[in-house]
């Protein structure tokens, strides 16, 4: 027999005979015509797809922003490391010069 009804609480397709016997309308059963339920679910799915697309777009934008920030942070770290290296190279040069001056004075 054709299943022309859908019992929402049971989430089952049921035939006309079952709406009278096992799935009689009441607190535990709510058989409705499949076409009506299908339209409701179609509308609900379309709404969910729309929301999902919005969330996906937001996530994509957020991912791009994070990627740009990470790139910026990497560049800044590289620049700061270069500054640190230059600073310590300058300090080493001063120390080497001071050492040389000290050893020159001692050798006189």
HUDA-V882023 format. One record per residue. N is the residue number from 1. SS is DSSP state (H for helix, E for strand, C for the rest). NEAR is the number of other C-alpha atoms within 12 Angstrom. Layout:
n-><N/N>
ss-><SS/SS>
near-><NEAR/NEAR>
This chain:
n-><1/2/3/4/5/6/7/8/9/10/11/12/13/14/15/16/17/18/19/20/21/22/23/24/25/26/27/28/29/30/31/32/33/34/35/36/37/38/39/40/41/42/43/44/45/46/47/48/49/50/51/52/53/54/55/56/57/58/59/60/61/62/63/64/65/66/67/68/69/70/71/72/73/74/75/76/77/78/79/80/81/82/83/84/85/86/87/88/89/90/91/92/93/94/95/96/97/98/99/100/101/102/103/104/105/106/107/108>
ss-><C/C/C/C/E/E/E/C/C/C/C/E/E/E/C/H/H/H/H/H/C/C/C/C/C/C/C/C/C/C/E/E/E/H/H/H/H/H/H/H/H/H/H/H/H/H/H/H/H/H/H/H/H/H/H/H/H/H/H/H/H/H/H/H/H/H/H/H/H/H/H/H/H/H/H/H/H/H/H/H/H/H/H/H/H/H/H/H/H/H/H/H/H/H/H/H/H/H/H/H/H/H/H/H/H/H/H/C>
near-><10/13/19/22/31/31/32/25/17/19/17/23/29/28/23/22/17/24/24/17/14/20/27/23/20/15/12/14/24/26/34/30/23/25/16/17/22/19/14/17/17/15/14/14/14/14/14/15/15/14/14/14/14/14/14/15/14/14/14/14/14/14/14/14/14/14/14/14/14/14/14/14/14/14/14/14/14/14/14/14/14/14/14/14/14/14/14/15/14/14/14/14/14/14/14/15/14/14/14/14/14/13/12/11/10/9/8/7>
